[in-house]
Amino acid sequence: MEKLKVCPFCGGEPATALKHAMNKVEFTVYCQHCYISKTIAVKPKLNEITFDEVEKGMVEAIQTWNIRF
């Protein structure tokens, strides 16, 4: 899995979170200092998600967080 880059706004250390919310699974990468975040939502129900889909969702969230313009 790709390594997380520091926060593009404040240079703070990032963290990841996974949660089930509103019939979807959300993968979030957020800054532990300024709390800016990027969330990717997948699949309508947690009981239908596979490990591969969990990994794919987190990889997508990390890649999106790491994009720098």
VMD Tcl script that draws the C-alpha trace (Angstrom):
set ca {
  {0.00 0.00 0.00}
  {1.17 3.50 -0.81}
  {2.64 5.60 2.02}
  {0.60 8.62 3.12}
  {2.10 12.03 2.40}
  {1.94 14.79 5.03}
  {-1.01 17.20 5.01}
  {-0.87 19.49 1.96}
  {-2.18 22.41 4.03}
  {-0.29 22.35 7.33}
  {2.31 19.57 6.98}
  {0.69 17.55 9.78}
  {0.71 13.77 10.06}
  {-2.19 11.95 8.39}
  {-4.27 9.07 9.76}
  {-6.88 6.73 8.31}
  {-10.35 5.72 9.43}
  {-12.95 3.23 8.26}
  {-16.62 3.48 9.18}
  {-20.03 2.24 8.20}
  {-22.41 5.15 7.73}
  {-25.77 5.61 6.04}
  {-25.67 2.19 4.33}
  {-22.18 2.68 2.92}
  {-18.60 2.12 3.97}
  {-16.45 5.24 4.17}
  {-12.67 5.31 3.96}
  {-11.20 8.53 5.29}
  {-7.71 9.97 5.37}
  {-7.42 13.02 7.62}
  {-4.83 15.34 9.10}
  {-4.34 14.86 12.84}
  {-3.43 18.56 13.20}
  {-5.89 20.61 11.11}
  {-8.49 17.83 10.51}
  {-8.82 18.38 6.77}
  {-9.97 15.10 5.25}
  {-10.71 13.12 2.10}
  {-13.39 10.43 2.17}
  {-14.17 7.71 -0.36}
  {-17.49 5.86 -0.01}
  {-18.08 2.38 -1.42}
  {-20.70 -0.37 -1.41}
  {-24.18 0.09 0.01}
  {-23.96 -2.42 2.90}
  {-21.12 -3.48 5.18}
  {-22.24 -7.12 5.32}
  {-21.76 -7.39 1.53}
  {-18.25 -5.96 1.32}
  {-15.24 -8.22 0.75}
  {-11.69 -7.80 2.01}
  {-10.54 -6.94 -1.53}
  {-13.12 -4.14 -1.71}
  {-11.98 -2.82 1.68}
  {-8.37 -2.78 0.51}
  {-9.32 -1.16 -2.81}
  {-11.32 1.56 -1.02}
  {-8.47 2.42 1.35}
  {-5.92 2.44 -1.49}
  {-8.17 4.82 -3.45}
  {-8.55 7.12 -0.42}
  {-4.77 7.17 0.11}
  {-4.04 7.84 -3.58}
  {-6.59 10.66 -3.60}
  {-5.07 12.17 -0.42}
  {-1.57 11.99 -1.92}
  {-2.49 13.95 -5.07}
  {-0.68 17.30 -5.14}
  {-1.46 20.02 -7.66}
}
mol new
graphics top color blue
foreach p $ca { graphics top sphere $p radius 0.5 }
foreach p [lrange $ca 0 end-1] q [lrange $ca 1 end] { graphics top cylinder $p $q radius 0.2 }
display resetview
